[in-house]
C-alpha cells in the first residue's frame, strides 16, 4: 500500500514538471491519459485499503461462526444426556445446594458454610491424605531425576521399579522410603540422585509436569507392566558389580533392568488333576 502511494506521488511530480512546458491545447491532450493513470492508482489504493480492513474482519467472523457451531453442538449433546442415570456425589450435591441457596447471597457466608465439613474430617483421614501427597511427590522426583530425558516408556519403567520395590519384602514399604533409602549417606544410596546433590536444583519445566503425570498414572495402576517385575536398573554407560548376580530382564531406552535370580517364573503344568471316582 505504501509503495502505491509513493508511486502515485512520483507520477504527479513528473506530470507537473512536464505540464509546465506545454501550451493549453496540448496540455488538455496530455492530461487526458494522465487522469486515467491517476484513476487507476486511486482504484488500486482503495482496493488495497479495503482488503486490509476486510480480510481480518472476515477471519474473525469465520472464527466466531466456528466457535458458535462447536458450542451449539455441545449444547445439543448436553441436552440429550439422561441425568436420571447419573449419580451425583454428596459433595457435588452440597456444592450445588450452597450455590443455589437464596439465604446465602453473601459469598463469604457460602465459603464458611462449605468449610464446615472440613472441620469434621478426622485426623486419620488428613494424615492419609498427607501421606498420599508425599508418596506422589517422591515418585515424581524419582521419575524426574532418574529418567526425565527418557521416552515415556523409559519413565514408566523407572516408576514401575519403585513400585516393585515397595511390594518386595527386601525394601521399605513406602515409595518415599524406597526412593530415599540410604540418602543420608554420601555413597550407597539406592537412587543416585538422592545423595549426589541433584536435589539441590528444584524440578521444573515441562519435564517436571510430565514426570508428575507419569507418577499419577502409575499410582492409579494405569501403566501396563513393562519390566517383568524388575527391582534394579542401571544406565548402559556403567557396569555395576551387582549386575552379574541379577537376572537381566530387558533394556528400555538407556536403562537395563534386572530382578533377583531366585524369582524364577514357574511354567504352569499341562496335566489335569481328576477327582477319583466315588
N, C-alpha and C positions, 0 to 999 in steps of 0.2 A: 504493500500500500504506500509506504514512504517512497519507494522507487517511482511509483506512478506520479506522485505529487511533484517530486523533483524533476522528473522528465517533462511534465506539463509546464513547469516554470521555465525550463530551458527552451522549450518551443516558443513560449510567449516572448522571452527576451530576444530570441532570434528573429521573430516576426517584427518586433518593434524596431530593431536595427535596420531591417530591410524596408519597412514601410516608410521610414523617414526619407528615403531616396526616391520614392515613387510619386507620380502625379496622381490627381484624384481619380481619373478614369481607370488608370492602371491599378490604382490602389484597390478599387472595388473588385476588379478581376482577381487580384492577388489574394484578397482576404476571404473570397468565397470558399476556396478549398481549405483555407486555414480554419474556417468555422467548423467544417466537418471534422477536422482533426481535434479541435477543442471539444466538440460534442462527443467524439469517440472516447477521448480521455476522461471526460466527465462521466460518461456511462460506465466505463471500466472502474473508475474510482468509486462510484456509487455502488456498483455490484460488489466490489471488494469489501466496502464497509458493511453492506447488508449481510454478506456471508459471514464476516467476523462476528456480527451480532447474532445471526440466526442459528449458526451451527451449534454453539453452546446451549442455546435455548432449546433446540430440537433434541440434543442429547439429554438434557435434564428432564425434558418431557417424557422421553422414552424410558429413562431410568425410573421416573415416578410411576409410569404405567406398569413397568415390570414389577416394582415393589407392590403396587396395588393388587396386581394379579396374584402374586405369591401369598399375600395376606388374605386375599379373598378365598384362595384355595384352602389355606389353613383354617379359616373360619368355618368353611363348609365342612371340612373334615372334623373339626371340633364339635359342630352341631350334630354330626352323625354318631357321636360316641354314646353308648348306652351307659349312663352313670349309675344305673341300678345294679350293675355288675361289678362296680368298683368299691372296694372297701377303703374308707377314709380312716387314717390312723387317728388315735386320740389326740396326739399333739397337733395334727393338722386341723382337727375339728376345734380344738381350743383356740388356735390362732384365728380361725375363721370367726368364732364367736366374739373374740376380743375386738376384731376389726369391724364387725357389724353391729356391735352393741351401741345403742343410742345414748346410754348413760355414761359413756366414756369418750366424750368428744375431745378431751384433752389428751394429746399423745403421751404426756408424762404419766398420766394415770394408767394408760394402757400398758406402758412399759413396766411399771411397778406391778401391775396385776399379772403380767406374763412371767415375772421373776418369782412369783410365789411358789411355783412348782419346783424351782431350782433349790429353794431353801429346804425342801423336804427330802432332797436326794441324800442317801446315806453316804457315810464316809467310805464305805467299801466300794460303792459304785464309782465315786470320784477317784478313788485310788486305782481301780481297774482302768478307768479312762486315762489317767496319767501314765499308767504302765504301758498301755497300748500305744500311746503317743510316743513314748520313749523308744519302744521297740521299732516303731515305724521310722523314727529318726535314725536309729542305729543301722537299720538295714539300708536305708537310703544313703547313708555315709559310706557303707561298705561298697555299694554299687558304684558310687561316685568316685571314691578314691582308688578303688581297685580296677575299675573297668569303664571309666567314662569315655575312653577313646575306642571302646569295642563296639561291635554291632549290637543290635537288640538281643540277638540270641546269646552273645557273649555275656551281656549284662544279666540276662535272666539266669544263665548258668552259674554265675558268681552268687547271685541271690539264692539259688537253689542249694548251693553248697552250705551256705549259712543255715538254712532251714534243716538240711540233713544233719548237720552237727547238733542242732537243738534237739532233734529226735534221737540222737545217739546217746548211749549211756556213758560214753567216754568224754563228753564235753558238758559245759553248763547247760541248764535247761531254759535259758532265755536268749533272745537274739543279742541283746547288749552284752550279756555275759560271754557269749561265743565270740562276738566281734572284738571285744576289748580284753579278751583273755591274755594275760601277760603284758598288758600295755604299761604296767608300772615298771617294767624292765627296759633297759636301752636296747637289749637284744633278746631274742627268744619269744617275741610276741607272735601270736598266731597269724595276724594280718599286719603286714609290714607298715601300713600307713599309720597304725596306732602308736608306733614308737620311733618313727624316723622323722618326725617333725612336719609331716604333710598336713596335719590338722591345724597347724598354725595359720593356714590360709583357709578362710571360710569358703564353703562351697557356694557357687553362684552361677548365674547364666543358664543357658538352655540345657547344658549337661546336667545341672542340678535338678532342674524341673523333670528332665527325662528319667533321672535316677529315682526321684520320688514316685514317678508313675510306675516304674518297674517294681519298686518296693511295695506299693499299694496293690498292684496286680498280683504279686507273689503272696502277700498276706491274705488275699481273698481267694487263694487257690485257683487263680485264673491262668496259671502257667503250666503248660504241658511239660512233664519231666524230660530233661534233656541230657543229664549227665550219668544216668544209670546208677543213682544213689551214691554219687561221689561225695567224699568229705574233704578232699585235698585238691589243690591245683597249684601250678606254678607257670610262669611265662616260658616261652620257648627259648628265651635267651639264657636261661640258667639250668643247672642240673643238680638239684639238691640231693643230699646224701640219703634222704628218706625215700626217694623215688623208686630205687630198685626193690625196696621192701613192700611196695604197694602194688596193687593191681591197676594197670592203666585201663581206662575206660574209653576215652575219646579226646580229640582235640577240637576245640571250638575257638576260632579266631586265633589269638596269640596266647591262649592258655591251654595247658594239658591237664586233664582231670584224672584223679585216681580215687580208689577206695581200698578199704582193708582187704587183704587177700582171703581172710577167713570167711568173708561174706560171699561165699560162692552161691550162684543161682542153682537151685535144685531142679533137675529135669523131671517133670511130672511123669509118673509111671503110666504105662499104657494098659496095665492089667486092670481087670474089673473084679471087685470082690462080690461074690454071690452068696446070699444067705443060705445056710444048709436047709434041706427040706425038713419040715416039721411033721 
